[in-house]
Amino acid sequence: MSKRRISNQQSARIEKKQTSHRKSLTMEDNPDTADGLVITRYARHAKIEDTQGRRIICSIRPNLTSLVAGDRIVWQIEGDGQGVVISCYPRQSVLGRPDKQKVLKPVAANITQLMIVVAPKPEISWSLLDSYLVVAEHLNLHACIVLNKIDLADEALLAQLKQQYEPLGYDLLFTGHDNNNGYQSLENALKNHISVFVGQSGVGKSSLITKMLPLEDDIQTGEISAKTDLGRHTTSNSTFYHLPFGGGLIDSPGVREFGLWHMPSSEIARGYREFKPYLSQCKFRNCTHRDSPGCALLIAVKEKLVSSKRYENYVKISTQFAK
């Protein structure tokens, strides 16, 4: 079969499309693009930080729907002191929480550490503490347990925390108004990490965060560039903060009080470090580790090889949250 001849008009159209395509590729790779860090997200705009530490308000391309604080991005200059975010690097981790439709929405990206804050008052929710540890294990994050308001703690509470979590390899920190050593330990733990503080309402997360941040940073509100006419930053936005002693922190009430997202019971069980040796030894592959016959984990609990309190927390969490 002979080849179809291409008319001059068709040839011109093809050349025009190819030229346009080459231009679009050049725009993506042109010298006006640069790497950046998302500081906070405002609907269709974001405040980003460039590699020199300058802050710029950028619009966001429509395909980047889930951009959040902590994302590493590529942006392009557009006008005086403004730009557009054109792409996002793959995330090392992402923390999310369900919206009203129970769809998981990202709230912070590329974090490396969860700081789980508890206190004598309000009384510790042990199942909530364990649910945060499950999230840390699931996302491969380092986890620290911070007992705040240490001056209110009795010996029984301290003993329970130490006996239950130190043997598992979790770091315990103790902070309070008159415990300067505790704050120094907290600073040391935050260095070289991108951290998020989580925990029950009223345990003092905001106070700890404020103490760690530079004096000029305001974690409540902040003005956006007047040029964008976007209004004020509200506390629902997650915001990235640089810590003066090294590392970073992503904060907002939505981040601090996120809940355990829905995951299979088997995934929740793997979030308990001490359970892992027994999970592959159960009689049935689909064992729920709650009431299944031949469950190796239940046997380990009966033989006191696994903490019965931690196991009870697992049952409560998996019943409440598991798919």
ABEGO torsion letter per residue (X at the ends): XBBBBBBAAAAAAAAAAAAAAAAAAAAAABAABBBBBBABBBEABBBBBBAAGBBBBBBBBAABAABBBGBBBBBBBBEBGBBBBABBBBBABBBBBBBAAGBBBBABBGBABBBBBBBAOBBBBAAAAAAAAAAAAAAGBBBBBBBBGAAABBAAAAAAAAAAAAAAGBBBBBBBAABAAAAAAAAAAABGBBBBBBEBBGAGAAAAAAAABBAABBAABBBBBAAAGAEBBBAABBBBBBBAAEEBBBBBAAAAABBBBBBBAAAAAAABAAAAAAAAABABAABAGAABBGBAAAAAAAAGABBAAAAAAAAAAAAAABX
